[in-house]
Amino acid sequence: MDAPARGPAGVEPGEPPVKAAAVGPDVDVTVVPGVSRYHRSECILIRFLGPDDLEIMTKQAAESDGCVPCRACQPDKPSTDA
């Protein structure tokens, strides 16, 4: 039996490819000091915090500090924004 036709990277024919943001260790993430989670800059959970309330660091630095990815914005997974 032949396998169904698939486009690049497993995308079904006629389906637009999903734009994936990098999730490597050098990607900048946002951390609220005192909270052991890191976020995407556009995360709904930190949207009302000002720049003085946030720290920007690499994903690797955040994880080294004991932070885990936010479950709401999932900064450890590719973005599905088109």
Steps between C-alpha positions, in 0.01 A plus 500: 500500500615851422526753782280809463670795333648744746652841447819633658549422870187285513260775390194368321460617137294819480570581866716810561822430688501615860752770582720362778687728736838379615496321833874457537701590811590849372140618457403790727225428752335715766519426872319661792759527780408266785283276280658183364339511156611646170263642238474622143501880495135503388376258772152584628612437860755784498326746266431759770850502646733781407862472389619579854315189623657263247840355414602397150749213475577206279301180538822328607564756777140473622523121517838522675331720762241227559220647290255280312293593192164669551212261432288778346736635233725192467824681410681166467288404197497646148265794454187442294469868403468543127 
